[in-house]
Amino acid sequence: MKWFTSLTGDEIPAVRKLVAEIFPDEFFTPGAYQRCRQEGCRRVQRKDRWARGGTLPEPEGK
């Protein structure tokens, strides 16, 4: 858990889209999700249920 922190404002739209695609029944609340900050990691997950998450796509241009 030491690598995970709350989402930044810039990350919210991408995470909202990811959550809607993977969990259409989920009401997205930005404060409920966190993002891995380890270099190269794109994992996002709920703070209360780590299995409820996914991987953000590669940034464009990579």
C-alpha positions, -999 to +999 in steps of 0.1 A: +000+000+000+029+024+004+030+030-034-007+040-036-020+076-032-052+094-039-060+104-075-049+138-088-074+160-106-057+152-140-062+114-134-099+115-125-113+115-161-092+085-172-100+066-141-137+075-144-137+060-180-118+029-169-142+022-140-172+027-163-159+002-188-149-025-163-176-020-136-207-004-152-226-009-120-201+012-100-210+048-091-176+064-095-164+085-066-128+099-071-121+098-033-127+060-032-099+053-056-061+054-054-033+051-079+000+032-078+030+056-079+057+031-084+076+039-116+059+023-146+028+012-126-006+022-140-028+003-115-058+020-099-080+004-073-106+012-047-092+020-013-116-004+005-115-032-021-082-037-038-096-063-063-120-036-076-096-018-100-077-020-132-048-007-153-048+026-170-038+026-207-004+036-218-001+074-222-005+085-259+028+087-277+045+058-260 
